[in-house]
């Protein structure tokens, strides 16, 4: 059964329906260009219908016992486990993900659903004392109501579920807009799984559309109280501005320019493995990817030789081949932009230790050294298989270089002295950083998010309760209050 033909529709109020727009979003396989699906875009009218369906369905869902809500997520987990082969093929076909990437995404998706099962039971109220005799103060955690979710193309299934599942578990309803390059993995599949799991109609709605059609309607609409966005910092800034102007809360998980730091006492073979994975997993289309690898000069030559040899061994090609390490970028425009950036960096004086070439959406890895200070590649996010090696002299210089960016999402430090690594990690301005591991990590109960231009707020675990519920104060006067008039 092809998920692409079956799910090439909008999902509103529990019904699969055609959008009423005048044009189609065409979903292509980024590796071979095969047309996977054609979806008529949702208009502002469909956005309104989706939000109104969510608004109608939410009160009854919120009134259900959290144990009853929890059962839906248990069934959704079973559906994913039963359909794992089909889901893997969908991720390979639509995202250009390798088998390793698809396995990584589905593993985490299942872990986050397991956490959503528990999250439904976690909100707790409080009773606080009062200075007034006979007064009882109760604090309740209540759902915000309706949540708008906008997900990206790189890990669409996982990153849609990361917001959708906890929002639903906590008693909200959701309108989800997947990225137009991955409407099935980021939208249709999520809706189908929850439909099969018995989620009541209207609680999850999917609109496949584009800002060219709807403008800011998804954010400006009066129904949603929270907007959860994952994507670029440029778009995130706009989302935050529009949301704030309409008194909505926004949760922003944005880009990164992470540094993996190799100190002079690091295990070099292990650091090489971690660095190669950190940069080249899913072709480098990962917000946590290590754009920059910083290496102490004392070990620079040895590390560089091992790193370059490892990079040259990576196989580029068909993501459906289990032996492939690097598959296609999401589209040719992305490959062209990154190629132009590499060319400009070399023209400015950098050395190509490995010079990859692009053919269509396939791009071989590039490793650049001797990058001049001030080069654009040092400070921006690069969503592709390109890495910069930067030498440093001592820990202080490593910290300065690592912090020389507007981003602050992830990072890593490799050292033989764990506490030295922790001391350095504390001084790198990121929301997340890992000692003796890769820069790419996500766990269901650990707060996930960045500093500076890498976002606002946190996802995962207890942070989800802060994101998708609000505090309500109900006071009770036992007896009579005294009033001055």
N, C-alpha and C positions, 0 to 999 in steps of 0.2 A: 504493500500500500504506500503510495506517495503522499507524504505529509504536505508537499508543496501544492499539489492540485487541490487537496482537501481543505487546506487552511488559508487559501488565498482570498480571504474575505475579512471584513470587519466583524468584530464580535461585540454586540451591544445588547444589553438586557437579556442575555442568555440565548441570543439568536445570531446565526451566521448570516450576514447580509452584505450586499454590494454597496460600496460607497456611491455617493451621488455626484462626485466631482467629474470634471470634463476630461481628465487625463489619467493615465495609469502609472503606477510605480512598477517598473519591471525589475524583477529579482534575478540576477545573473550569478552563475557559478564563477567566482573570481579566477579560478585556475584555467578552465577551458572555454569560458564565455557562454556556456549553455544557458538558455533561458529556463529558469526554474518555475517562475510564476509571474503573473501579471495581476496587479491589484488596483482597482479603481480607487482613487484617493478619497478619504473622508473629508467632508467639508466642515465648515463651522457648525452647520446644522447637526451633523453626526456627532461632533464634539459635545454639543449641547445635549443631544439625546443620551449620550454615554454618561455624562455627568448627572443628568436627571434620573437615569436608571439607577446609578450608584446611590444617589441621594434617597431614593425611595426604598431601596433594599437594605440600607445600612442600619436603621433603628432596630428592626427585628433581629438582625444578625448580632448586634451589640447586646441585645437583651438575652441572647442564648447563653447557656452555661458555657464557660470556657472549656469544659470537658467535651461538650458537643462540638465546639469549634475545632478542638484539637483533633477530633476523629477525621476531619476532612484532610488534614495534613498527613496523617498516618496513611490514608488511602492514596494521596498524591505521591507519597514516597514509594508506595508499592507499584504505582503506575510507571514511574520512572525506572524502577528496577526491572520491570517486565519489558519495557520498551527500550532498554539501554542500547541495543544494537542499532535500532532505527534512529534513535537520537544521535548516536555517534555519526552515522552516515549523514544526517541532516547538518550537523556542525561542520563536517568535512566539506560537504557540497556548498553550503551557503556562506560559511565564514572563511573557507580556505584553511581551516585548522588541520593540523596533522593529527595522527592517532594519539600522540602524546598529549597534545593540547585538548583534544576532545575528552580524553580520559580524565585529565586534570579538571576540566570544567564540570563534567558530570559528577565526579567525586565530590567536589566542593558543593555543587547544587544539592546533592543528597544530604551532606552535612548541615547545610543551612536549613533544609526542610526539617531535619531532626531537631535543630535548635528551635524552629518555629513551633514544633509540637510542645516543647516545654515553655516557650514564651507566652503562650496563651494563658498559662496558670501563674505567671510571675508578678503581674501588677499587684501592689499592696497599698492599702490605705493606712492612714495614721489618725490617732486621736491626740490632740494637743491641748495642753492646759490653757485656761483663760484667767485673766485678772478679775473677771466678773463672777461673783458667786452664782452657782447654779448653771453656768454656761458650759456647754460641751462643744468642742470644735472637731469636726470630722473632715479629713482630707481624703478625697476619692481620686483615683486615677481613672479617667474616662477617655474613650476613643476621641480623636479629633474630628472624626466624621468621614470625610472623603479625601483621599490622597491622590494626587497626580504624580505619575512616575514616567520619567523620560530616560530611556536606556540607550547605551552606545552599541557600536557594531562589533567590538573586539571580543568580548565575552558576553554575547547578548542573552543567552539563556540564563546563565548564572547571575548576571548583573540586573536582569529584570526580577528574578526570583528574590534576590537579596533585599529588595524593598517591598515587593508585592507580598511575599509570604508573611513577614512580620507585621505589615500593616493590616492584613486580613486577620492574622492570629489575634491581634489586639482589639478586634471588633470594628475595624474600619471597612469601607469599600474602596475600590481602586479603579482609576482609569489609567491605562498603560499605553504610552506611545513608543513603540520600538523604533530604532533607527531604520531609515528607509532602505539601507543596504542589507539589513538582516530582519525583515519583517516576520519571517516564519519562526526562526529560532528565538528571536527576542519578543515575539508577541503571540502568534498563532499557536505555537507549541505550548506556551505557558497556559493560555486559555483552555486548550484542549485537555491538558492534564488535569486542571482543576474541574473542568466540566465532567470528566470521567470520574473524578474523586467525589462528586456529589456536591460541589459548592453551589449554593442557591443562586438562581439567575439574578443578574444585575450587580452582584458583588464585585465581579471582575469584568471589566470592559476593555477591549483593545481597539484603538483607532490607528490605522495605518495611513499616514498623511505626511505632509511636509510644510514647513513654515511658509513656503511660496503659496500654499493654498490657504492656510488658516491663520497666518501671522502669529500673534501672541495669544490667540483665543484659549489655548490649553492652559495658560498661566493666568490670564485675566479673568476667566470665568468665575462667577461668584460662588460656585459650590465648593471647590476644593479649598481646604484650609492649610495643607502642606504640599509643597512641590519637592519631590526627590529627583535630582538630576545628576546623571553621570556623563561626563564628556569633557570637552575642551574648556580651558579657562576663559577663552574669549566668549564662548556662548554662555558659560556659567555666570560670567559677570552680568550679561544681559538678563538671564533668568532671575538672578538675585535682585537686580534693579526693578524689574517689572513686578516680581512677587512682593517685594517690600512696599512698592507704591500701592499695592492692593491689600496690604496688611496680612500677607500670607507668610508663613514660615518656609524657608527654603533649606534643604540639605544638599550640599554640593560636594560631589566627589570628582575632582578635576585632574589635570595632568601632572606630570612630574618630570624631573631632570635628575634622577637619583645618581648618587656616587657610590661605587663599591671601592672601599679603601683597603689596600694591601700593605700592612706594616712590615717592618724589616724582620720580624720573627714569625711571620706567617708560614703555614704549610703551603708551599707554592703549588704543588700538584692539586691539592684540594681547592685552593683559591682560584686556580684556573678553571676547574670544573664549575665552581659556583658562579664565576664571572661570565663564562660562556652561556650558561643557562640563563642567568639574570638578564643578559642582553638579547639573546636570540630566540627565546621561547616565543612562539606565535609570531615569528618574523620581527620581533621587537615591538609589536603593536600592543604593548602592555603599559599602563600608566606607571607601574612600579619598576619598569625595566631600568637597568643600569646603563644610562646614556654615557656615563663617564666612569672609567676605571682608573683610580689613582694609585700609583705604585711608588713605594719608597725607593729612592735611587740606589740604595744598597742592594736591592734585589731586582732592579728594573730589567737588566739584561736577561737574567735567567727567567724571570716571569714572562717577559715579552716573547722569548723564543718558544716557550711552552704554549703560551696563549695563541700565538699566530699559528703554530702547528695544529692546535686543536680546532681553531676556526676553519682552517683550510680543509679539515676532514669532514666538515658538515655537508650533508647531502641536500641539495636544493632541487625541488621538483614537485611531482604529483603528491598532494597531501593524502591521497588515498593509499599511497604506498607506505606500509608501516616502517620502512627504512628511511623515509624522508624526515629530515630535521627542520628544514625551512621551506614552507609552502609559499603561496602567492600573497601579495598585499591585497587589500580589499578592492582596489581599483587601479587603473593605469595612471590616473592623476596623482595618486599618492606616490607611486613609484617614480614618476617624472619629477615631482617636487623634491623628493629625497635625493635623486640623482643630481639635480641642479645644486642642491646644498652641498653635496660631497664635492662636486666639480669646483664650486666657488671656494670651498675650504682649501682644496689642493692649490688652486690658483693663488690663494693668499699666502701660501708658503708651507702648508702641512705636507707631511710625508705619508704616502699610501703604503702601509705595511702589508695590507691586503686590499686589492682594488676589485670590488665586485662590479659586475655589469648587470644591467636590467634588460629583460626581454619581456615586453608586455607587463604583466603583473608580477612576474618572477624576478626577484632581485637577489643576486649573490651578496654575501656579507662583505662589508668593508671595515678595515681597522685603520684608524688614522693616528699618527704620532706627530710630534713637533707642531702642534696646532698653535698658531700665534694668539697671544692674549687679545681679547676683544672680538674674536671670531664668533659669529652668530651661533655656530653649532655648540659652543660651550655653555650657553645660557638658556637655550630653548629646548622644548621637548621634541625628540626625533622619533616618530612612530614608524620605525623601520629597522632593517638589519645593519645598522652602522654604529660603531663604537669608537670613542676617543680614549687613547691611553695618555695619561698625564703623570709625569714624574713629580715627586715632591721631596723636600729635605726636612724630615722630622715631623712629629705629630702636629705642631702648631700650624705649619704650612698646609698640611692635609686638611685640617679643620677650615682654614681660610678658603681654600679652593672649593671644598665641598659646599660651603655656605654661599659661594659667589654665584647665586642664581635666585630668581624670583620664586622658584618652586621649593616645596618642602614636603614631599610625600613619603618616600621610603629611602632606604640606604642599607649599607652593610659595612662591617669592619672585620677584617681577617687578621688574627694575631695569635701567637702562642700563649699570651697572657690575657686571660678572660677579663680580669678587672681593669687592665689597661684599655681593653676594647670598650668596656662599659663606660669608663671615664671619658674616652673620646666620643663615644656615641651620644652621651648626654649633651655634648656641646655642638652637635650637628643639628641644625634647625629643621627637623623633620617631625612629622607625626608618628612615624614608625621607623625603626632601624634595627638591624639584626647582626648579632655578633657571631662570626664563623658560620655564615649561611648565605643564601642568596638574598637579593632585594625583593623577590617576588613571593609574598606570603599573604595569606588571608585565612583567618580562622573564625568560626561562628561566634565565639563568646568574647573575642578580644576586640576592643574598639579599633575601627579602621577609619583612617582619614588623615588629612594633611594640614600643614601650616602654609602661611603666605598664599601664593596663587594656586595652591593645590587643593583648596576647598574650605568649606565651613561645616562644622558639625562632625559627627561620627556615626558610623553604622556598626551593626553587629551587637549581639548580647544586650546588656542593660541599656546601652545607648539607644536601642530601638524603642524602648519604653519612653525615653525622653523625646524621641523623634515623633512618635505616632500616637501619643496620648497627651492629655493635658490635665492639670490639677484643678479640681473643683472643691471649694470650701463650703461646707454646709455646717452652720452652727445651730445648736438647739438650746433654747433657754428653758431649763427646768425651774418652774416657778415664774415669778414676775420680775421684769426689769423695772427700774425706776427711771423716769424721764424728767428732764428739767421743766417741761411744760406740757 
